[in-house]
Amino acid sequence: MVAAIILLLIAWLYGYFSNGIAVAPLVQEVLPEAVRVEQMRGIFVARDEEDAVVGYAASGQAPGYGGPVELLVGVDPDGQIVGIHFIQEHESPGFFRLIVESDMLAQLGQATAVDPLRLGADLDAVSGATMSAEGVAAAVRRAVDEIAAEGLDQPRPPEQRGIEFGLPEIVLLFLFAAGYAGHRWRSGVWKRRVRWGTLLTGMVVLGFVYTAPLTITMVISLASGYWPDWHNNLYWYLLIGGILFVTTVDAKNPYCHWFCPFGAVQECLAAVSGAKFYRPRRYGEALKWVQRGLAVTAIALGLALRRPGVAGYEPFATLFDLRGATVAWALLVVVLLASLAIYRPFCNYLCPLDPVIDFIAAGRRWGKETFAKWRKSSATG
């Protein structure tokens, strides 16, 4: 535990101090007519050869799925958005490709500084990359807010942000409640029935319908300090918070064993073929440390590069959203075939989330033992 904490702390510090890109040289990417650029109160003012103002530019940053999305936005003196340039983004390649190939950037290029610039209002949502799309929209809004206030002298009205609470959040709360109650039942028959109910619900709703399984990318993103707006990402806060709460208080893993969508797919295949749990005695401990090593390496890599998306190797999106690189498809095929012979092979030998949750549980045990020793020493002293 100590070695892992030190390694991850070093990776976090490296990523924090090595992150950053000079923005001023990029202004001509969004305002091609600019000959001279000067900075004024957080925005860039672009002028032509006759020293006339041809536009304003500002950068905006907002959390996406894999980390912050930072954009440079150019606006002409009339308030029309004339250019958008990605300074840096940390999304998974598949998510970013969905954004680029959608009509979202074209819609933003036709908007003005007074438009809402919100998904569902004047921007179409991007199916399969909702959190990434919201990150792009929010980053543009923040840049335009700066330009409107400092350059155009026409501050935009404050955002009216409502809390998005719908079927995914309701299903998630139900699954947590069912899992918490189910593992306490003494009746083995009803416990198995409830567990199969939660597994199938998680597979269908959280997996195939909403494509919202927990991944190591989200863990790295939160550890890097990239916290998405809770108003429209309440689902993720409920999921992460519920896992932390139940694991810390009850020392149980409510997600992996009760409603993980990918775990449910493997378990369904095992039920069809009669596959059993297999861990060779001779190499069982070594395989456990391989899984832990993969998890620590993925998190350290994501923290150091400040690109959580590049560290995720789970084939979740490939299965539930039918997209992914060749390597992801190959891994998915191997896992599905192995699931017919071995009970939950990915969960038991490769998944990086199980070691993370084990780490939280180990911290809980260490805390309890330390507190017990302190009380004992205080009583005897």
PEJOPE-V964119 format. One record per pair of residues at least 6 apart in sequence whose ideal C-beta (glycine too) atoms are under 7 Angstrom apart, sorted by the first residue. I is the first residue (numbers start at 1). J is the second residue. If there is no record, write none. Layout:
i->{I:I}
j->{J:J}
This chain:
i->{1:1:4:7:7:8:8:8:11:11:11:12:14:15:15:15:15:15:19:21:21:23:23:23:24:24:24:26:26:26:27:27:27:27:27:28:29:29:29:30:30:30:30:30:30:30:30:31:31:31:31:31:31:31:33:33:34:34:34:35:35:35:36:37:37:38:40:41:42:42:42:43:43:43:43:43:43:43:44:44:44:45:45:45:46:46:46:46:47:47:48:53:55:55:55:55:55:56:56:56:57:57:57:58:58:58:58:59:59:59:59:59:60:60:60:60:60:60:60:61:61:61:61:61:62:62:62:62:62:62:63:63:63:63:63:64:64:64:64:64:64:65:65:65:65:65:65:66:66:66:66:66:66:66:66:67:67:67:67:67:67:67:68:68:69:69:69:69:70:70:70:71:71:71:71:71:71:71:71:72:72:73:73:73:73:73:74:74:75:75:75:75:75:76:79:79:79:79:80:81:81:81:81:84:84:84:84:89:90:90:90:90:91:91:92:92:92:94:94:94:95:95:96:98:98:98:99:99:99:99:99:102:103:104:104:104:104:104:107:107:108:111:111:113:113:113:113:113:113:114:115:116:117:117:117:117:117:118:119:119:119:119:123:125:126:128:128:131:131:134:138:144:145:148:148:148:149:161:162:163:163:164:164:164:165:168:168:168:169:169:169:171:171:172:172:172:173:175:175:175:175:175:176:176:178:178:179:179:179:179:180:180:182:182:182:182:183:185:195:198:198:199:199:199:199:200:201:202:202:202:202:203:203:203:206:206:206:206:207:207:207:208:211:211:211:212:213:213:213:213:214:214:214:215:215:215:216:216:216:216:216:216:216:217:217:217:217:218:219:219:220:220:220:220:220:221:222:223:223:224:224:224:228:230:242:243:243:243:244:246:246:247:247:247:247:248:248:251:251:253:256:256:256:256:256:261:262:262:262:263:263:265:266:266:266:266:266:267:269:269:269:270:270:270:273:275:275:275:275:275:276:277:278:279:279:287:291:291:291:292:294:294:295:295:295:298:298:298:299:301:302:302:302:314:315:315:315:315:315:317:317:318:318:318:318:319:335:335:338:339:347}
j->{359:362:296:296:300:299:300:303:300:303:304:303:304:224:303:304:305:306:306:87:88:59:72:87:37:39:44:72:85:87:34:37:44:46:57:34:72:83:85:57:72:73:74:82:83:84:85:46:54:55:57:74:82:83:48:54:46:47:54:47:48:49:47:44:46:45:150:150:58:146:150:56:57:58:146:147:150:151:56:57:58:53:56:151:54:55:56:57:53:54:54:77:74:75:76:77:82:75:147:151:72:73:74:73:143:146:147:70:71:72:87:143:71:73:139:140:141:142:143:68:69:70:139:142:68:69:135:138:139:142:135:226:227:228:229:89:90:91:131:132:135:91:92:95:131:132:217:90:91:92:217:221:307:308:309:90:221:224:226:306:307:308:90:226:89:135:136:139:87:88:139:84:85:86:87:136:139:140:143:85:87:81:84:140:143:144:82:83:81:82:113:144:147:82:112:113:114:152:112:108:109:111:112:105:108:109:140:96:306:307:308:309:132:309:217:309:312:317:323:324:129:132:132:126:128:129:126:129:132:133:136:126:124:123:124:126:133:136:123:124:140:117:122:144:147:148:152:154:156:156:122:122:123:137:140:141:144:137:125:133:134:137:137:133:133:211:321:228:233:232:229:156:156:154:155:156:155:231:231:231:234:231:232:234:234:210:212:235:234:235:238:201:205:235:238:239:238:198:201:202:258:259:242:254:194:198:198:254:258:259:246:254:191:194:195:198:252:191:258:258:259:258:259:264:267:264:259:259:260:261:264:261:264:265:212:213:259:261:213:261:320:320:317:320:321:235:260:261:262:316:239:255:353:312:314:316:298:299:311:312:314:352:353:308:309:311:312:236:299:356:299:302:303:308:311:308:240:299:303:303:306:308:236:237:254:254:255:357:360:252:254:253:357:360:361:360:364:361:364:357:263:347:353:354:357:320:316:319:346:344:347:319:339:344:345:346:347:344:336:339:340:339:343:344:340:339:340:341:342:343:343:343:342:287:348:349:349:350:355:355:350:352:352:355:356:311:313:352:311:311:308:310:311:351:324:328:331:332:335:323:324:324:328:329:332:332:345:346:345:345:354}
